[in-house]
Amino acid sequence: ASCTSLHLSYWKAFKLLGFLDVENIPCARDSILYGSLGSVVAGFGHFLFTSRIKRSCDVGVGGFILVTLGCWFHCRYNYAKQRIRERIAREEIKKKILYEGTHLDPERKHNSNSSN
């Protein structure tokens, strides 16, 4: 195996804290990345204003937690809305396939009314 394929397989199998499969859980990757960025921005920004190292680290950890949870809930909410819309669309497509060409077809009723 080449070094590149070994490197890619390592990152594909990456699990955060040994159990959180970041690649296969929707929203996990983006939440962790944005949380990391929020941590750096919050901690470094606090350090620039106060020059207190320990407090800046605490603010960085707090920034990570807040940004990660905020992104997680926002993303999961949108993901759930998208899943609901997809389910409704699938049900409508099934109804369309089931009723197409029968007397229960709403389009057939609409077309017959407009032709009169």
Secondary structure, DSSP 8 states (H G I E B T S, - for coil): --HHHHHHHHHHT-EETTTEETTTSTTHHHHHHHHHHHHHHHHHHHHHHH--HHHHHHHHHHHHHHHHHHHHHHHHHHHHHHHHHHHHHHHHHHHHHHHTTSTT-HHHHHHHHHH-
